[in-house]
Amino acid sequence: MTDTTRDIRPPVGRIPNGDVPNTIERMRAGERRAIASVITELERLSDSAPALLKALNPHLGHSLVLGFTGPPGAGKSTLVNAIIAEMRKDGKTVGVIAVDPSSPISGGAILGDRIRMTAALDDDGVFVRSLASRGYLGGLSPAAVRIIDAMDGAGFDVILLETVGTGQNEIDVAEVADIRVVIAAPGLGDDIQAMKSGLLEIADVIVVNKGDRPGADQTMHQLAGALSIRATMAEKVPVLKTSALNGDGVPELLKTLADIGTRVHAADPVSRRRRRARYLIARAASDIVAERIKVGGPSGLDPLADAVLSGTLSPHEAAKRLFD
Ligand code: GDP
């Protein structure tokens, strides 16, 4: 669980309020040190963060946020690198946020390093930041949203948000993207099962990577089958095949993302950001409830439980009182 309900003093910021306008200006001019320091302050949620967020606000809403998630080994980093290369050919600037909730190494996720190694290091049009481990005030997805805001404010055209794995943490982080891409690959067995339980629910696009390997078509069929029983069948979710290694299918994937992106961008920037904010509120609310229902005894849930037992309150009424 996260720390949303605890009162924790923010860390001391390294950007004094008086330096905020100048820092934002340098960041918007593409100065990497300024971009890095704004990201760090927002990531740490230091006491510089509120002034920075306020100053960034008029500049937000430009970036399209693409989320990539799926089981380890599916080829996410390789595919993200291929996508970065294609987007740079188009002249798009790309921010990358590599999230690895399972990595204990704070600030140095291995995932981000893998992307950094292959994405041209001296390319000013690419900026990579890793988010590792736990311990972020309010959880990982709010931290990811703050970094999205920083990169958006810096003017990146596209932000690629990559998460490792298929657990609830990853799904939570992926939810904050404008378009969610779920990556699978043949031969992952149990992981495909795990994906069915949660990841497929949030996918806007499904990619079966390693299309050069045997079994790719079978995996596509399995996933298409699982999708057909998805609860909300309103829209058809494309299932695409790629090979990140040789580039097959990558242009088609980008075309699909661009088509969906046009639809998403047609929604005004405020509504896209509002969707993220709504999601974070829902997350925080469920954290608060989860904290409260853990507490038994007279100051906790027991009086409400007794009221339900005696018939004076319905479970629904009792639940509403958790928020009083
Ligand atoms: P991640 O854990 O999902 O980020 O996966 P990686 O990108 O690290 O890839 C895992 C392994 O699969 C690496 O050895 C890659 O070289 C390999 N790989 C990635 N994409 C492909 C592909 O399209 N075809 C084949 N054959 N191998 C791939």
Residues whose N, C-alpha, C, O or C-beta is under 5 A from the ligand:
A	BS01	GDP	P71 P72 G73 A74 G75 K76 S77 T78 N209 K210 G211 D212 T242 S243 A244 L245
